[in-house]
Amino acid sequence: MPHKPIAVVVAMRRELAPLLRGRAGQRVDGVEVIELENAVVAVGGIGRVAAWGAAKAVVARYGPTMLISAGIVGALSATLRVGDVVRGGGVVDADSGARFAASGGDSLIVTVSSVSGPAEKRSLADRYKADVVDMESSVVAAVAREHGIDFRAVKAVSDELDFEMPPVGRFVNADGSFATARFATYVAMRPKWWFQVRQLAVNSKVASLNLSHEVEHLMEVMENTKQMENVPRA
């Protein structure tokens, strides 16, 4: 059984497109995984159920000592801008109220069941004092806690606090995949969403690039730390 010290869980491959470009994936328990030199990336799909399955699959197969929830997120703070990288210090699940600690950061991430617009974002910010919102971090954190694995959450902002999000949530399939063709047909008939969809695509590319750089840097830091720990002491 292959061992990878770091396992990264993302919802969609394009969230880490620059890092994964040119790398082939394979299926592990129905989950797409891409093996790197000292890490593995699991592309689980959107939402809690999909993320839970991906996290369980990579932990069982690769035995990592660190589990990272990575992805693009919505800002709950007016100070955060598109492309800003956020390192989680904690995660709260909005449905269950469960809270999880995260290493390497000081921002609070709130996990919800559906994509939020400005009004919902402000409500989440007021209730939880959180910095960003996503749909997967809490279950990845739960899997890490269950297995006694170090958990980290690394996110990049794709939509700012006041960005009016198109109704993408209704196009998420039961398996966590996104119904791109249905969404494109829906948007094509509704000009009011054209600008937001184009802008979101641009924003997501910026966020993906910055997220990829951050995840790659974290992998390098962890590998260098491991090598230093293995250096014999005089």
Backbone hydrogen bonds in HBPLUS format (Angstrom, degrees):
<---DONOR---> <-ACCEPTOR-->    atom                        ^
c    i                          cat <-CA-CA->   ^        H-A-AA   ^      H-
h    n   atom  resd res      DA  || num        DHA   H-A  angle D-A-AA Bond
n    s   type  num  typ     dist DA aas  dist angle  dist       angle   num
A0004-LYS N   A0062-TYR O   3.13 MM  58  5.36 157.0  2.19 133.1 136.5     1
A0065-THR N   A0005-PRO O   2.90 MM  60  5.17 149.4  2.00 121.4 128.2     2
A0066-MET N   A0005-PRO O   3.07 MM  61  6.33 134.6  2.29 156.6 169.4     3
A0040-VAL N   A0006-ILE O   2.96 MM  34  6.45 141.6  2.11 148.2 160.2     4
A0007-ALA N   A0066-MET O   2.98 MM  59  6.31 158.6  2.03 156.9 163.7     5
A0068-ILE N   A0007-ALA O   2.79 MM  61  6.15 165.1  1.81 161.8 166.6     6
A0008-VAL N   A0040-VAL O   2.82 MM  32  6.21 162.2  1.85 159.8 165.7     7
A0042-ALA N   A0008-VAL O   2.69 MM  34  6.05 167.5  1.71 171.4 175.9     8
A0009-VAL N   A0068-ILE O   2.76 MM  59  6.13 165.4  1.79 172.6 177.6     9
A0070-ALA N   A0009-VAL O   3.02 MM  61  6.05 166.7  2.04 152.2 156.5    10
A0010-VAL N   A0042-ALA O   2.92 MM  32  6.24 167.8  1.93 167.7 170.0    11
A0044-GLY N   A0010-VAL O   2.86 MM  34  6.19 148.7  1.96 175.0 170.6    12
A0045-GLY N   A0011-ALA O   2.85 MM  34  4.15 121.4  2.20 109.2 124.6    13
A0015-GLU N   A0012-MET O   3.08 MM   3  5.69 158.7  2.12 115.8 122.3    14
A0016-LEU N   A0013-ARG O   3.01 MM   3  5.76 154.3  2.08 122.1 128.1    15
A0017-ALA N   A0014-ARG O   3.33 MM   3  4.38 165.2  2.36  96.1  93.5    16
A0019-LEU N   A0016-LEU O   3.08 MM   3  5.48 120.1  2.45 110.3 124.6    17
A0020-LEU N   A0016-LEU O   2.98 MM   4  6.13 151.7  2.06 156.7 165.7    18
A0021-ARG N   A0017-ALA O   2.90 MM   4  5.61 119.0  2.28 149.5 159.7    19
A0023-ARG N   A0020-LEU O   2.99 MM   3  5.47 158.4  2.04 143.8 142.5    20
A0026-GLN N   A0033-VAL O   2.89 MM   7  5.44 149.1  1.99 147.2 156.9    21
A0033-VAL N   A0026-GLN O   2.78 MM   7  5.44 162.1  1.81 159.5 165.9    22
A0028-VAL N   A0031-VAL O   2.80 MM   3  5.10 160.1  1.84 144.1 150.2    23
A0031-VAL N   A0028-VAL O   2.94 MM   3  5.10 161.7  1.97 110.8 116.8    24
A0043-VAL N   A0032-GLU O   2.82 MM  11  5.34 169.5  1.83 163.8 167.4    25
A0034-ILE N   A0041-VAL O   2.81 MM   7  5.14 155.2  1.87 147.6 156.2    26
A0041-VAL N   A0034-ILE O   2.90 MM   7  5.14 165.5  1.93 144.7 149.2    27
A0036-LEU N   A0039-ALA O   2.75 MM   3  5.04 164.0  1.78 150.8 152.4    28
A0046-ILE N   A0176-GLY O   2.67 MM 130  4.35 174.1  1.67 123.6 122.1    29
A0051-ALA N   A0047-GLY O   3.06 MM   4  6.20 163.1  2.09 152.7 158.1    30
A0052-TRP N   A0048-ARG O   2.82 MM   4  5.96 158.6  1.86 156.2 162.2    31
A0053-GLY N   A0049-VAL O   3.10 MM   4  6.33 162.5  2.13 149.5 153.3    32
A0054-ALA N   A0050-ALA O   3.05 MM   4  6.31 157.4  2.10 148.6 154.8    33
A0055-ALA N   A0051-ALA O   2.90 MM   4  6.08 165.3  1.93 152.9 156.8    34
A0056-LYS N   A0052-TRP O   2.97 MM   4  6.13 165.7  1.99 153.1 157.1    35
A0057-ALA N   A0053-GLY O   3.00 MM   4  6.08 155.2  2.07 142.2 149.3    36
A0058-VAL N   A0054-ALA O   3.10 MM   4  6.35 166.3  2.12 155.3 157.0    37
A0059-VAL N   A0055-ALA O   3.09 MM   4  6.16 157.1  2.14 148.1 154.8    38
A0060-ALA N   A0056-LYS O   3.03 MM   4  6.11 161.9  2.07 146.8 151.8    39
A0061-ARG N   A0057-ALA O   3.09 MM   4  6.24 154.6  2.15 145.0 151.7    40
A0062-TYR N   A0058-VAL O   2.85 MM   4  5.55 161.7  1.89 142.2 148.4    41
A0063-GLY N   A0059-VAL O   3.12 MM   4  5.00 145.9  2.24 124.6 130.2    42
A0150-ASP N   A0065-THR O   3.27 MM  85  6.25 146.2  2.39 145.2 139.5    43
A0067-LEU N   A0150-ASP O   2.83 MM  83  6.20 162.5  1.86 168.5 174.4    44
A0152-ARG N   A0067-LEU O   3.01 MM  85  6.37 155.0  2.08 151.8 154.7    45
A0069-SER N   A0152-ARG O   2.88 MM  83  6.37 157.8  1.92 154.8 158.9    46
A0154-VAL N   A0069-SER O   2.93 MM  85  6.28 150.6  2.01 147.2 156.7    47
A0156-ALA N   A0071-GLY O   3.04 MM  85  6.51 144.7  2.17 144.6 153.6    48
A0073-VAL N   A0156-ALA O   2.89 MM  83  5.97 151.9  1.97 139.7 146.4    49
A0158-SER N   A0073-VAL O   2.90 MM  85  5.81 167.7  1.92 162.1 162.1    50
A0074-GLY N   A0133-VAL O   3.16 MM  59  5.27 169.2  2.17 153.9 154.1    51
A0133-VAL N   A0074-GLY O   2.89 MM  59  5.27 153.8  1.96 147.4 155.0    52
A0075-ALA N   A0159-ASP O   2.89 MM  84  6.25 167.4  1.90 168.9 171.9    53
A0076-LEU N   A0131-ASP O   2.76 MM  55  5.01 159.2  1.80 144.8 137.6    54
A0080-LEU N   A0077-SER O   3.25 MM   3  5.69 160.6  2.28 111.4 116.7    55
A0084-ASP N   A0081-ARG O   3.00 MM   3  5.63 164.9  2.02 139.8 142.3    56
A0083-GLY N   A0157-VAL O   2.78 MM  74  5.13 173.5  1.78 144.6 146.6    57
A0157-VAL N   A0084-ASP O   2.94 MM  73  5.47 157.2  1.99 152.1 158.2    58
A0086-VAL N   A0155-LYS O   2.70 MM  69  5.08 166.4  1.72 145.9 150.4    59
A0155-LYS N   A0086-VAL O   2.88 MM  69  5.08 172.3  1.88 156.9 159.5    60
A0107-SER N   A0087-ARG O   3.23 MM  20  6.04 166.7  2.25 153.2 151.1    61
A0088-GLY N   A0153-ALA O   2.77 MM  65  4.93 171.0  1.78 152.8 155.1    62
A0089-GLY N   A0107-SER O   2.64 MM  18  5.08 171.4  1.65 146.6 144.9    63
A0102-ALA N   A0089-GLY O   3.12 MM  13  4.59 153.3  2.19 113.8 107.1    64
A0090-GLY N   A0107-SER O   3.31 MM  17  6.63 139.2  2.49 158.6 151.7    65
A0109-ILE N   A0090-GLY O   3.02 MM  19  6.35 162.6  2.05 146.0 150.6    66
A0091-VAL N   A0100-PHE O   2.83 MM   9  5.12 153.0  1.90 147.5 153.4    67
A0100-PHE N   A0091-VAL O   2.80 MM   9  5.12 153.9  1.87 152.9 158.8    68
A0092-VAL N   A0109-ILE O   2.88 MM  17  6.35 154.2  1.94 159.3 167.7    69
A0111-THR N   A0092-VAL O   2.91 MM  19  6.27 160.4  1.94 158.1 164.2    70
A0093-ASP N   A0098-ALA O   2.85 MM   5  5.33 161.1  1.89 157.7 164.0    71
A0097-GLY N   A0093-ASP O   2.70 MM   4  5.11 145.8  1.82 144.6 154.6    72
A0094-ALA N   A0111-THR O   2.92 MM  17  5.82 165.7  1.94 156.7 161.5    73
A0103-SER N   A0151-PHE O   2.87 MM  48  6.13 171.5  1.88 167.2 166.0    74
A0131-ASP N   A0108-LEU O   2.78 MM  23  5.45 164.2  1.81 146.8 151.4    75
A0110-VAL N   A0132-VAL O   3.06 MM  22  6.49 163.4  2.08 154.6 159.0    76
A0134-ASP N   A0110-VAL O   2.99 MM  24  6.39 156.4  2.05 149.8 156.2    77
A0112-VAL N   A0134-ASP O   2.88 MM  22  6.29 159.4  1.92 159.0 160.4    78
A0121-LYS N   A0117-GLY O   2.86 MM   4  6.02 156.6  1.92 158.0 166.0    79
A0122-ARG N   A0118-PRO O   2.99 MM   4  6.19 160.8  2.02 150.6 154.4    80
A0123-SER N   A0119-ALA O   3.09 MM   4  6.33 152.1  2.17 143.6 151.5    81
A0124-LEU N   A0120-GLU O   2.92 MM   4  6.19 157.8  1.97 150.7 156.1    82
A0125-ALA N   A0121-LYS O   2.88 MM   4  6.12 157.4  1.93 150.4 157.1    83
A0126-ASP N   A0122-ARG O   2.96 MM   4  6.14 157.4  2.01 145.0 150.6    84
A0127-ARG N   A0123-SER O   2.95 MM   4  6.11 158.2  2.00 147.8 154.0    85
A0128-TYR N   A0124-LEU O   2.91 MM   4  5.86 170.8  1.92 152.8 155.5    86
A0129-LYS N   A0125-ALA O   2.83 MM   4  4.85 136.2  2.02 127.8 137.0    87
A0139-VAL N   A0136-GLU O   3.24 MM   3  6.06 131.4  2.49 123.4 132.9    88
A0141-ALA N   A0137-SER O   2.93 MM   4  6.14 159.2  1.98 156.2 162.5    89
A0142-ALA N   A0138-SER O   2.95 MM   4  6.16 143.5  2.08 135.7 145.9    90
A0143-VAL N   A0139-VAL O   3.01 MM   4  6.26 152.6  2.09 143.9 149.6    91
A0144-ALA N   A0140-VAL O   3.03 MM   4  6.30 159.4  2.07 147.5 153.3    92
A0145-ARG N   A0141-ALA O   2.90 MM   4  6.16 158.8  1.95 148.9 154.6    93
A0146-GLU N   A0142-ALA O   2.93 MM   4  6.10 158.1  1.97 145.2 151.4    94
A0147-HIS N   A0143-VAL O   3.12 MM   4  6.35 148.2  2.23 147.5 154.4    95
A0148-GLY N   A0144-ALA O   2.95 MM   4  5.91 107.0  2.50 139.2 156.6    96
A0149-ILE N   A0144-ALA O   2.84 MM   5  4.77 168.2  1.85 145.0 145.5    97
A0148-GLY N   A0145-ARG O   3.22 MM   3  5.03 158.6  2.27  99.8 106.3    98
A0163-PHE N   A0160-GLU O   3.09 MM   3  5.38 167.1  2.11 116.5 120.1    99
A0168-VAL N   A0166-PRO O   2.70 MM   2  5.57 138.3  1.87 110.8  97.2   100
A0171-PHE N   A0168-VAL O   2.93 MM   3  5.52 162.3  1.97 120.7 126.5   101
A0172-VAL N   A0169-GLY O   3.33 MM   3  5.62 161.1  2.36 116.0 114.7   102
A0179-ALA N   A0171-PHE O   2.84 MM   8  5.31 175.9  1.84 167.4 168.7   103
A0173-ASN N   A0177-SER O   2.77 MM   4  5.33 160.7  1.81 162.8 166.9   104
A0176-GLY N   A0173-ASN O   2.95 MM   3  5.33 163.9  1.98 117.4 120.7   105
A0180-THR N   A0178-PHE O   2.95 MM   2  5.62 126.4  2.25 109.4  93.7   106
A0183-PHE N   A0179-ALA O   2.99 MM   4  6.20 159.4  2.03 154.9 161.4   107
A0184-ALA N   A0180-THR O   2.88 MM   4  6.09 159.7  1.92 152.8 158.2   108
A0185-THR N   A0181-ALA O   3.04 MM   4  6.27 156.6  2.10 147.5 153.4   109
A0186-TYR N   A0182-ARG O   2.97 MM   4  6.19 156.9  2.03 146.2 152.7   110
A0187-VAL N   A0183-PHE O   2.90 MM   4  6.15 165.8  1.92 157.3 160.0   111
A0188-ALA N   A0184-ALA O   2.93 MM   4  6.00 156.7  1.99 145.4 152.1   112
A0189-MET N   A0186-TYR O   3.33 MM   3  5.65 142.0  2.49 102.5 111.8   113
A0190-ARG N   A0187-VAL O   2.88 MM   3  5.06 163.7  1.91 113.2 118.3   114
A0193-TRP N   A0190-ARG O   3.03 MM   3  6.06 172.9  2.04 134.7 136.5   115
A0194-TRP N   A0191-PRO O   3.10 MM   3  5.21 158.4  2.15 108.1 114.7   116
A0197-VAL N   A0193-TRP O   2.96 MM   4  6.08 162.8  1.99 161.4 166.0   117
A0198-ARG N   A0194-TRP O   3.05 MM   4  6.24 166.4  2.07 152.0 155.6   118
A0199-GLN N   A0195-PHE O   2.84 MM   4  6.03 165.0  1.87 155.8 160.7   119
A0200-LEU N   A0196-GLN O   2.79 MM   4  5.89 155.1  1.85 145.4 152.7   120
A0201-ALA N   A0197-VAL O   3.04 MM   4  6.23 152.3  2.12 144.7 151.3   121
A0202-VAL N   A0198-ARG O   3.13 MM   4  6.47 158.3  2.18 148.8 153.9   122
A0203-ASN N   A0199-GLN O   2.82 MM   4  6.05 168.3  1.83 155.5 159.2   123
A0204-SER N   A0200-LEU O   2.82 MM   4  5.89 157.0  1.87 146.0 152.4   124
A0205-LYS N   A0201-ALA O   3.21 MM   4  6.43 148.2  2.32 141.5 148.4   125
A0206-VAL N   A0202-VAL O   3.25 MM   4  6.61 158.2  2.30 151.0 156.2   126
A0207-ALA N   A0203-ASN O   2.91 MM   4  6.21 165.4  1.93 155.4 159.6   127
A0208-SER N   A0204-SER O   2.81 MM   4  5.90 156.7  1.86 145.1 151.8   128
A0209-LEU N   A0205-LYS O   3.04 MM   4  6.19 158.1  2.09 145.6 150.5   129
A0210-ASN N   A0206-VAL O   3.13 MM   4  6.39 168.6  2.14 154.0 156.3   130
A0211-LEU N   A0207-ALA O   2.83 MM   4  5.93 157.0  1.88 150.1 157.6   131
A0212-SER N   A0208-SER O   2.89 MM   4  5.97 159.6  1.93 145.8 151.4   132
A0213-HIS N   A0209-LEU O   3.09 MM   4  6.35 159.6  2.14 147.9 152.9   133
A0214-GLU N   A0210-ASN O   3.01 MM   4  6.24 155.7  2.07 144.8 151.5   134
A0215-VAL N   A0211-LEU O   2.89 MM   4  6.13 165.9  1.91 159.1 162.1   135
A0216-GLU N   A0212-SER O   2.93 MM   4  6.01 164.3  1.95 150.2 155.1   136
A0217-HIS N   A0213-HIS O   2.92 MM   4  6.03 155.6  1.98 142.9 150.0   137
A0218-LEU N   A0214-GLU O   2.92 MM   4  6.14 156.5  1.97 147.2 153.6   138
A0219-MET N   A0215-VAL O   2.96 MM   4  6.22 157.0  2.01 148.9 154.9   139
A0220-GLU N   A0216-GLU O   3.01 MM   4  6.29 155.3  2.07 147.2 153.7   140
A0221-VAL N   A0217-HIS O   2.90 MM   4  6.16 159.1  1.94 152.9 158.6   141
A0222-MET N   A0218-LEU O   2.96 MM   4  6.15 164.5  1.98 151.6 155.5   142
A0223-GLU N   A0219-MET O   2.97 MM   4  6.15 154.3  2.04 145.6 152.8   143
A0224-ASN N   A0220-GLU O   2.90 MM   4  6.09 160.8  1.94 150.2 155.3   144
A0225-THR N   A0221-VAL O   2.91 MM   4  6.09 154.8  1.98 147.7 155.0   145
A0226-LYS N   A0222-MET O   2.97 MM   4  6.16 154.2  2.04 142.2 149.0   146
A0227-GLN N   A0223-GLU O   2.98 MM   4  6.25 155.2  2.05 146.6 153.1   147
A0228-MET N   A0224-ASN O   2.95 MM   4  6.19 154.2  2.02 146.4 153.2   148
A0229-GLU N   A0225-THR O   2.98 MM   4  6.22 151.6  2.06 146.2 153.8   149
A0230-ASN N   A0226-LYS O   3.16 MM   4  6.40 133.4  2.39 138.3 150.0   150
A0230-ASN N   A0227-GLN O   3.15 MM   3  5.11 131.8  2.40  93.2 106.1   151
A0231-VAL N   A0228-MET O   3.21 MM   3  5.26 161.0  2.25 103.0 108.8   152
